[in-house]
Amino acid sequence: MDPDKKNIAAIKTYEKAGFKIIQENKDEILMLKKLSVN
């Protein structure tokens, strides 16, 4: 996911869903979520 840095609500929602911030630039935040195979 790459939500706009100003969209705090979206970032918080993605974090609650298990996404982690892995990179930031001046406009965007790159977020990833690890998936497991069971």
N, CA, C and O atoms as a Tripos MOL2 file, in Angstrom:
@<TRIPOS>MOLECULE
protein
  152   151    38     0     0
PROTEIN
NO_CHARGES

@<TRIPOS>ATOM
      1 N           0.8500   -1.1550    0.0000 N.3       1 MET1
      2 CA          0.0000    0.0000    0.0000 C.3       1 MET1
      3 C           0.8980    1.2210    0.0000 C.2       1 MET1
      4 O           2.0090    1.1920    0.5310 O.2       1 MET1
      5 N           0.4110    2.2810   -0.5940 N.am      2 ASP2
      6 CA          1.1830    3.5210   -0.5600 C.3       2 ASP2
      7 C           0.2560    4.7160   -0.3200 C.2       2 ASP2
      8 O           0.0340    5.5210   -1.2240 O.2       2 ASP2
      9 N          -0.2830    4.8300    0.8970 N.am      3 PRO3
     10 CA         -1.1690    5.9540    1.1890 C.3       3 PRO3
     11 C          -0.4050    7.2710    1.2470 C.2       3 PRO3
     12 O           0.7880    7.3020    1.5490 O.2       3 PRO3
     13 N          -1.1100    8.3460    0.9550 N.am      4 ASP4
     14 CA         -0.5550    9.6880    1.0890 C.3       4 ASP4
     15 C          -0.2030    9.9230    2.5540 C.2       4 ASP4
     16 O          -0.9580    9.5260    3.4410 O.2       4 ASP4
     17 N           0.9350   10.5630    2.8180 N.am      5 LYS5
     18 CA          1.3650   10.8040    4.1980 C.3       5 LYS5
     19 C           0.3600   11.6320    4.9890 C.2       5 LYS5
     20 O           0.2970   11.5270    6.2140 O.2       5 LYS5
     21 N          -0.4220   12.4500    4.2990 N.am      6 LYS6
     22 CA         -1.3980   13.3100    4.9730 C.3       6 LYS6
     23 C          -2.6660   12.5530    5.3640 C.2       6 LYS6
     24 O          -3.4720   13.0590    6.1450 O.2       6 LYS6
     25 N          -2.8460   11.3590    4.8340 N.am      7 ASN7
     26 CA         -4.0490   10.5770    5.1080 C.3       7 ASN7
     27 C          -3.8200    9.6900    6.3390 C.2       7 ASN7
     28 O          -3.6620    8.4740    6.2360 O.2       7 ASN7
     29 N          -3.8100   10.3340    7.4870 N.am      8 ILE8
     30 CA         -3.5210    9.6480    8.7460 C.3       8 ILE8
     31 C          -4.5380    8.5400    9.0280 C.2       8 ILE8
     32 O          -4.1720    7.4700    9.5150 O.2       8 ILE8
     33 N          -5.8090    8.7930    8.7240 N.am      9 ALA9
     34 CA         -6.8480    7.7800    8.9720 C.3       9 ALA9
     35 C          -6.5620    6.5000    8.1830 C.2       9 ALA9
     36 O          -6.7100    5.4010    8.7170 O.2       9 ALA9
     37 N          -6.1590    6.6300    6.9310 N.am     10 ALA10
     38 CA         -5.8490    5.4530    6.1090 C.3      10 ALA10
     39 C          -4.6360    4.7140    6.6700 C.2      10 ALA10
     40 O          -4.6370    3.4850    6.7410 O.2      10 ALA10
     41 N          -3.6220    5.4430    7.0610 N.am     11 ILE11
     42 CA         -2.4150    4.8240    7.6130 C.3      11 ILE11
     43 C          -2.7520    4.0370    8.8730 C.2      11 ILE11
     44 O          -2.3060    2.9000    9.0280 O.2      11 ILE11
     45 N          -3.5280    4.6240    9.7690 N.am     12 LYS12
     46 CA         -3.9260    3.9390   11.0060 C.3      12 LYS12
     47 C          -4.7540    2.6870   10.6960 C.2      12 LYS12
     48 O          -4.5890    1.6530   11.3440 O.2      12 LYS12
     49 N          -5.6390    2.7870    9.7080 N.am     13 THR13
     50 CA         -6.4610    1.6350    9.3180 C.3      13 THR13
     51 C          -5.5900    0.5040    8.7900 C.2      13 THR13
     52 O          -5.7850   -0.6520    9.1640 O.2      13 THR13
     53 N          -4.6320    0.8210    7.9260 N.am     14 TYR14
     54 CA         -3.7260   -0.2040    7.3950 C.3      14 TYR14
     55 C          -2.8870   -0.8200    8.5120 C.2      14 TYR14
     56 O          -2.6580   -2.0300    8.5160 O.2      14 TYR14
     57 N          -2.4250    0.0000    9.4600 N.am     15 GLU15
     58 CA         -1.6500   -0.5370   10.5790 C.3      15 GLU15
     59 C          -2.4930   -1.4990   11.4160 C.2      15 GLU15
     60 O          -1.9940   -2.5360   11.8540 O.2      15 GLU15
     61 N          -3.7500   -1.1680   11.6380 N.am     16 LYS16
     62 CA         -4.6390   -2.0590   12.3890 C.3      16 LYS16
     63 C          -4.8430   -3.3760   11.6510 C.2      16 LYS16
     64 O          -5.0700   -4.4120   12.2760 O.2      16 LYS16
     65 N          -4.7620   -3.3370   10.3240 N.am     17 ALA17
     66 CA         -4.9300   -4.5430    9.5070 C.3      17 ALA17
     67 C          -3.6300   -5.3420    9.3930 C.2      17 ALA17
     68 O          -3.6000   -6.3780    8.7290 O.2      17 ALA17
     69 N          -2.5540   -4.8700   10.0360 N.am     18 GLY18
     70 CA         -1.3100   -5.6230   10.0460 C.3      18 GLY18
     71 C          -0.2140   -5.1120    9.1350 C.2      18 GLY18
     72 O           0.8530   -5.7210    9.0630 O.2      18 GLY18
     73 N          -0.4440   -4.0090    8.4350 N.am     19 PHE19
     74 CA          0.5780   -3.4420    7.5650 C.3      19 PHE19
     75 C           1.6130   -2.6910    8.3980 C.2      19 PHE19
     76 O           1.2840   -2.0970    9.4250 O.2      19 PHE19
     77 N           2.8600   -2.7220    7.9470 N.am     20 LYS20
     78 CA          3.9660   -2.0280    8.6010 C.3      20 LYS20
     79 C           4.5860   -1.0400    7.6230 C.2      20 LYS20
     80 O           4.6930   -1.3180    6.4280 O.2      20 LYS20
     81 N           4.9910    0.1110    8.1400 N.am     21 ILE21
     82 CA          5.6840    1.1020    7.3140 C.3      21 ILE21
     83 C           7.1000    0.5980    7.0640 C.2      21 ILE21
     84 O           7.8330    0.2820    8.0010 O.2      21 ILE21
     85 N           7.4780    0.5270    5.7820 N.am     22 ILE22
     86 CA          8.8310    0.0710    5.4590 C.3      22 ILE22
     87 C           9.6700    1.1550    4.7830 C.2      22 ILE22
     88 O          10.8970    1.0610    4.7470 O.2      22 ILE22
     89 N           9.0040    2.1910    4.2450 N.am     23 GLN23
     90 CA          9.7480    3.2670    3.5860 C.3      23 GLN23
     91 C           8.8780    4.5090    3.5420 C.2      23 GLN23
     92 O           7.6590    4.4220    3.3970 O.2      23 GLN23
     93 N           9.5160    5.6730    3.6690 N.am     24 GLU24
     94 CA          8.7970    6.9410    3.5680 C.3      24 GLU24
     95 C           9.5480    7.8710    2.6360 C.2      24 GLU24
     96 O          10.7780    7.8620    2.5940 O.2      24 GLU24
     97 N           8.8050    8.6720    1.8890 N.am     25 ASN25
     98 CA          9.3980    9.7790    1.1490 C.3      25 ASN25
     99 C           8.5790   11.0210    1.4820 C.2      25 ASN25
    100 O           7.7580   10.9750    2.3990 O.2      25 ASN25
    101 N           8.7720   12.1180    0.7750 N.am     26 LYS26
    102 CA          8.0990   13.3620    1.1780 C.3      26 LYS26
    103 C           6.5890   13.3300    0.9910 C.2      26 LYS26
    104 O           5.8820   14.0770    1.6670 O.2      26 LYS26
    105 N           6.0680   12.4910    0.0970 N.am     27 ASP27
    106 CA          4.6350   12.4710   -0.1830 C.3      27 ASP27
    107 C           3.9270   11.1820    0.2140 C.2      27 ASP27
    108 O           2.7300   11.1960    0.5010 O.2      27 ASP27
    109 N           4.6480   10.0790    0.2320 N.am     28 GLU28
    110 CA          4.0000    8.7810    0.4200 C.3      28 GLU28
    111 C           4.7110    7.9330    1.4630 C.2      28 GLU28
    112 O           5.8590    8.1780    1.8360 O.2      28 GLU28
    113 N           3.9810    6.9330    1.9110 N.am     29 ILE29
    114 CA          4.5200    5.9280    2.8210 C.3      29 ILE29
    115 C           4.2860    4.5750    2.1620 C.2      29 ILE29
    116 O           3.1790    4.2840    1.7080 O.2      29 ILE29
    117 N           5.3250    3.7500    2.1110 N.am     30 LEU30
    118 CA          5.1910    2.4050    1.5590 C.3      30 LEU30
    119 C           4.9760    1.4380    2.7130 C.2      30 LEU30
    120 O           5.7630    1.3860    3.6590 O.2      30 LEU30
    121 N           3.8820    0.6680    2.6150 N.am     31 MET31
    122 CA          3.5230   -0.2630    3.6840 C.3      31 MET31
    123 C           3.3840   -1.6650    3.1100 C.2      31 MET31
    124 O           2.8810   -1.8470    2.0010 O.2      31 MET31
    125 N           3.8370   -2.6590    3.8800 N.am     32 LEU32
    126 CA          3.7150   -4.0590    3.4830 C.3      32 LEU32
    127 C           3.1140   -4.8700    4.6190 C.2      32 LEU32
    128 O           3.1810   -4.4900    5.7880 O.2      32 LEU32
    129 N           2.5290   -5.9920    4.2400 N.am     33 LYS33
    130 CA          1.9940   -6.9340    5.2200 C.3      33 LYS33
    131 C           2.4970   -8.3200    4.8620 C.2      33 LYS33
    132 O           2.3540   -8.7680    3.7240 O.2      33 LYS33
    133 N           3.0870   -8.9990    5.8400 N.am     34 LYS34
    134 CA          3.5360  -10.3730    5.6170 C.3      34 LYS34
    135 C           2.3330  -11.2960    5.6730 C.2      34 LYS34
    136 O           1.4890  -11.1870    6.5620 O.2      34 LYS34
    137 N           2.2670  -12.1940    4.7220 N.am     35 LEU35
    138 CA          1.2070  -13.1970    4.6920 C.3      35 LEU35
    139 C           1.8080  -14.5470    5.0150 C.2      35 LEU35
    140 O           2.9240  -14.8520    4.5960 O.2      35 LEU35
    141 N           1.0830  -15.3450    5.7460 N.am     36 SER36
    142 CA          1.5710  -16.6820    6.0650 C.3      36 SER36
    143 C           0.7540  -17.7180    5.3040 C.2      36 SER36
    144 O          -0.4250  -17.5200    5.0110 O.2      36 SER36
    145 N           1.4090  -18.8170    4.9980 N.am     37 VAL37
    146 CA          0.7550  -19.9280    4.3150 C.3      37 VAL37
    147 C           0.6320  -21.0480    5.3360 C.2      37 VAL37
    148 O           1.6310  -21.5300    5.8710 O.2      37 VAL37
    149 N          -0.5820  -21.4480    5.5930 N.am     38 ASN38
    150 CA         -0.8070  -22.5250    6.5720 C.3      38 ASN38
    151 C          -1.3130  -23.7630    5.9050 C.2      38 ASN38
    152 O          -1.5570  -24.7680    6.5730 O.2      38 ASN38
@<TRIPOS>BOND
     1     1     2 1
     2     2     3 1
     3     3     4 2
     4     3     5 am
     5     5     6 1
     6     6     7 1
     7     7     8 2
     8     7     9 am
     9     9    10 1
    10    10    11 1
    11    11    12 2
    12    11    13 am
    13    13    14 1
    14    14    15 1
    15    15    16 2
    16    15    17 am
    17    17    18 1
    18    18    19 1
    19    19    20 2
    20    19    21 am
    21    21    22 1
    22    22    23 1
    23    23    24 2
    24    23    25 am
    25    25    26 1
    26    26    27 1
    27    27    28 2
    28    27    29 am
    29    29    30 1
    30    30    31 1
    31    31    32 2
    32    31    33 am
    33    33    34 1
    34    34    35 1
    35    35    36 2
    36    35    37 am
    37    37    38 1
    38    38    39 1
    39    39    40 2
    40    39    41 am
    41    41    42 1
    42    42    43 1
    43    43    44 2
    44    43    45 am
    45    45    46 1
    46    46    47 1
    47    47    48 2
    48    47    49 am
    49    49    50 1
    50    50    51 1
    51    51    52 2
    52    51    53 am
    53    53    54 1
    54    54    55 1
    55    55    56 2
    56    55    57 am
    57    57    58 1
    58    58    59 1
    59    59    60 2
    60    59    61 am
    61    61    62 1
    62    62    63 1
    63    63    64 2
    64    63    65 am
    65    65    66 1
    66    66    67 1
    67    67    68 2
    68    67    69 am
    69    69    70 1
    70    70    71 1
    71    71    72 2
    72    71    73 am
    73    73    74 1
    74    74    75 1
    75    75    76 2
    76    75    77 am
    77    77    78 1
    78    78    79 1
    79    79    80 2
    80    79    81 am
    81    81    82 1
    82    82    83 1
    83    83    84 2
    84    83    85 am
    85    85    86 1
    86    86    87 1
    87    87    88 2
    88    87    89 am
    89    89    90 1
    90    90    91 1
    91    91    92 2
    92    91    93 am
    93    93    94 1
    94    94    95 1
    95    95    96 2
    96    95    97 am
    97    97    98 1
    98    98    99 1
    99    99   100 2
   100    99   101 am
   101   101   102 1
   102   102   103 1
   103   103   104 2
   104   103   105 am
   105   105   106 1
   106   106   107 1
   107   107   108 2
   108   107   109 am
   109   109   110 1
   110   110   111 1
   111   111   112 2
   112   111   113 am
   113   113   114 1
   114   114   115 1
   115   115   116 2
   116   115   117 am
   117   117   118 1
   118   118   119 1
   119   119   120 2
   120   119   121 am
   121   121   122 1
   122   122   123 1
   123   123   124 2
   124   123   125 am
   125   125   126 1
   126   126   127 1
   127   127   128 2
   128   127   129 am
   129   129   130 1
   130   130   131 1
   131   131   132 2
   132   131   133 am
   133   133   134 1
   134   134   135 1
   135   135   136 2
   136   135   137 am
   137   137   138 1
   138   138   139 1
   139   139   140 2
   140   139   141 am
   141   141   142 1
   142   142   143 1
   143   143   144 2
   144   143   145 am
   145   145   146 1
   146   146   147 1
   147   147   148 2
   148   147   149 am
   149   149   150 1
   150   150   151 1
   151   151   152 2
@<TRIPOS>SUBSTRUCTURE
     1 MET1         2 RESIDUE 1 A MET
     2 ASP2         6 RESIDUE 1 A ASP
     3 PRO3        10 RESIDUE 1 A PRO
     4 ASP4        14 RESIDUE 1 A ASP
     5 LYS5        18 RESIDUE 1 A LYS
     6 LYS6        22 RESIDUE 1 A LYS
     7 ASN7        26 RESIDUE 1 A ASN
     8 ILE8        30 RESIDUE 1 A ILE
     9 ALA9        34 RESIDUE 1 A ALA
    10 ALA10       38 RESIDUE 1 A ALA
    11 ILE11       42 RESIDUE 1 A ILE
    12 LYS12       46 RESIDUE 1 A LYS
    13 THR13       50 RESIDUE 1 A THR
    14 TYR14       54 RESIDUE 1 A TYR
    15 GLU15       58 RESIDUE 1 A GLU
    16 LYS16       62 RESIDUE 1 A LYS
    17 ALA17       66 RESIDUE 1 A ALA
    18 GLY18       70 RESIDUE 1 A GLY
    19 PHE19       74 RESIDUE 1 A PHE
    20 LYS20       78 RESIDUE 1 A LYS
    21 ILE21       82 RESIDUE 1 A ILE
    22 ILE22       86 RESIDUE 1 A ILE
    23 GLN23       90 RESIDUE 1 A GLN
    24 GLU24       94 RESIDUE 1 A GLU
    25 ASN25       98 RESIDUE 1 A ASN
    26 LYS26      102 RESIDUE 1 A LYS
    27 ASP27      106 RESIDUE 1 A ASP
    28 GLU28      110 RESIDUE 1 A GLU
    29 ILE29      114 RESIDUE 1 A ILE
    30 LEU30      118 RESIDUE 1 A LEU
    31 MET31      122 RESIDUE 1 A MET
    32 LEU32      126 RESIDUE 1 A LEU
    33 LYS33      130 RESIDUE 1 A LYS
    34 LYS34      134 RESIDUE 1 A LYS
    35 LEU35      138 RESIDUE 1 A LEU
    36 SER36      142 RESIDUE 1 A SER
    37 VAL37      146 RESIDUE 1 A VAL
    38 ASN38      150 RESIDUE 1 A ASN
